[in-house]
Amino acid sequence: MLQSPEPKYSPNAVPTNSYTPVKPATSPMDQAHIGRSLVIKGEVTGAESIFIDGRVEGTINFPGNRVTIGRNGNVAANINSKELVIMGKVQGNVECADRLDIRSEGLLMGDVVTHRISVEEGAILKGGFEVRHTETNDQKTQAQNKLEAPKALAAVAGNA
């Protein structure tokens, strides 16, 4: 007798899964890339991390993400980001919500506002910088309570 080439159903058999899940677009390792032969003039914005190895002139605005300037990167722009890593050349003002990291071969000419800064030996930083202290919500609440307490006491003392 001939048997069909299809496997028969067996309740104890483990099903084979040939489905491969698709990698989500929001993986932390994903980032946009501007190659070394690209030149961009204007505003560069986005909601993902970016690696710049080419030339950018204008503004770079990635307030919630990391911007990395590669060794071949040459940027003449103001940069606003959460984190900034400079291995190439940057001419412009920088504002980082979290931290700025200038590697040994990096060059930054411009003013900096950040919460944390790291400058490796051999890096060049020319300009002013302001390192701001991050206040937690508890510290802000305590500071507001200290300001409001004398007002309350003065109101009570005035009624007596």
C-alpha positions as CSV (number, residue, x, y, z in Angstrom):
1,M,0.0,0.0,0.0
2,L,1.0,3.5,-0.6
3,Q,1.3,6.0,2.2
4,S,0.8,9.7,1.8
5,P,4.0,11.8,2.2
6,E,2.1,14.1,4.7
7,P,2.9,13.4,8.4
8,K,0.0,12.1,10.4
9,Y,-1.3,14.1,13.3
10,S,-0.1,12.9,16.7
11,P,-1.3,14.6,19.9
12,N,2.0,14.1,21.7
13,A,4.2,15.4,18.9
14,V,5.8,18.8,19.5
15,P,4.9,21.3,16.8
16,T,7.7,22.7,14.8
17,N,7.7,26.5,14.6
18,S,9.3,28.0,11.5
19,Y,8.2,31.5,12.5
20,T,11.0,33.9,13.2
21,P,10.0,37.0,15.1
22,V,10.8,40.3,13.5
23,K,13.3,42.5,15.3
24,P,11.5,45.6,16.7
25,A,12.5,49.0,15.2
26,T,12.9,50.4,18.7
27,S,15.8,48.2,19.7
28,P,18.3,50.1,21.9
29,M,21.2,49.2,19.5
30,D,19.4,50.7,16.5
31,Q,20.6,54.1,15.4
32,A,20.5,56.2,12.2
33,H,23.8,56.6,10.4
34,I,25.2,59.5,8.4
35,G,28.1,58.1,6.4
36,R,31.4,59.9,5.8
37,S,30.6,60.9,2.2
38,L,27.3,62.6,3.2
39,V,26.9,66.4,3.6
40,I,23.8,67.7,5.3
41,K,22.9,71.4,5.5
42,G,19.9,72.3,7.6
43,E,18.1,70.9,10.6
44,V,18.5,67.2,11.6
45,T,16.0,65.9,14.1
46,G,14.7,62.5,15.2
47,A,13.5,60.1,17.8
48,E,16.3,57.6,17.7
49,S,20.0,57.7,18.3
50,I,22.2,58.9,15.5
51,F,25.9,58.3,14.4
52,I,27.4,61.1,12.3
53,D,30.5,60.3,10.4
54,G,29.9,62.8,7.6
55,R,29.5,66.6,7.6
56,V,26.5,68.4,9.1
57,E,25.9,72.2,9.1
58,G,22.9,73.7,10.8
59,T,21.2,72.3,13.9
60,I,21.0,68.8,15.4
61,N,18.1,68.2,17.7
62,F,17.7,64.8,19.4
63,P,16.5,65.8,22.9
64,G,15.7,62.2,24.1
65,N,18.5,60.3,22.5
66,R,22.3,59.9,22.0
67,V,24.2,61.7,19.3
68,T,27.6,60.3,18.4
69,I,30.1,62.2,16.2
70,G,32.4,59.7,14.7
71,R,36.1,60.1,14.0
72,N,35.5,61.3,10.5
73,G,32.5,63.5,11.6
74,N,32.8,67.2,11.0
75,V,29.9,69.2,12.5
76,A,29.3,72.9,12.4
77,A,26.0,73.0,14.3
78,N,24.3,73.6,17.6
79,I,23.5,70.3,19.2
80,N,20.7,69.5,21.6
81,S,20.6,65.8,22.9
82,K,20.3,63.6,25.9
83,E,23.8,62.2,25.5
84,L,26.6,63.4,23.2
85,V,29.8,61.5,22.3
86,I,32.4,63.4,20.3
87,M,35.2,61.6,18.6
88,G,35.4,64.0,15.6
89,K,35.1,67.8,15.3
90,V,32.3,69.9,16.5
91,Q,32.0,73.7,16.2
92,G,28.8,75.0,17.9
93,N,27.0,75.2,21.2
94,V,26.0,72.0,22.9
95,E,23.2,71.3,25.4
96,C,22.9,67.8,26.9
97,A,20.1,66.7,29.2
98,D,22.3,63.9,30.6
99,R,26.0,63.8,29.7
100,L,28.7,64.9,27.3
101,D,31.7,62.6,26.5
102,I,34.6,64.0,24.5
103,R,37.0,61.3,23.5
104,S,40.8,61.7,23.2
105,E,40.6,62.5,19.5
106,G,37.6,64.8,19.8
107,L,37.4,68.5,19.4
108,L,34.7,70.8,20.6
109,M,34.7,74.6,20.0
110,G,31.6,76.1,21.6
111,D,29.7,76.6,24.8
112,V,28.4,73.6,26.8
113,V,25.4,73.1,29.1
114,T,25.2,69.6,30.6
115,H,24.6,67.6,33.8
116,R,27.7,65.4,33.5
117,I,30.9,65.8,31.5
118,S,33.8,63.6,30.6
119,V,36.8,64.8,28.7
120,E,39.6,62.3,28.0
121,E,43.2,63.2,27.9
122,G,44.1,64.6,24.5
123,A,40.7,66.0,23.7
124,I,40.3,69.7,22.9
125,L,37.5,71.8,24.5
126,K,37.5,75.5,23.7
127,G,34.6,77.5,25.1
128,G,32.6,78.0,28.3
129,F,30.8,75.2,30.0
130,E,28.1,75.0,32.7
131,V,27.6,71.8,34.6
132,R,24.1,71.9,36.2
133,H,23.1,69.9,39.2
134,T,20.1,67.6,38.7
135,E,17.5,68.1,41.4
136,T,15.2,65.3,42.2
137,N,11.5,65.9,42.7
138,D,11.8,65.3,46.4
139,Q,14.5,68.1,46.7
140,K,12.2,70.5,44.7
141,T,9.3,69.7,47.0
142,Q,11.3,70.2,50.1
143,A,12.6,73.6,48.7
144,Q,9.1,74.7,48.0
145,N,7.9,73.7,51.4
146,K,10.7,75.7,53.1
147,L,9.6,78.7,51.1
148,E,5.9,78.3,51.9
149,A,6.4,77.6,55.7
150,P,7.4,81.3,56.6
151,K,4.3,82.6,54.7
152,A,2.0,80.4,56.8
153,L,3.7,81.5,60.0
154,A,3.5,85.2,59.0
155,A,-0.2,84.8,58.3
156,V,-0.9,83.2,61.7
157,A,1.2,85.8,63.5
158,G,-0.7,88.6,61.8
159,N,-4.1,87.3,63.1
160,A,-3.0,87.2,66.7
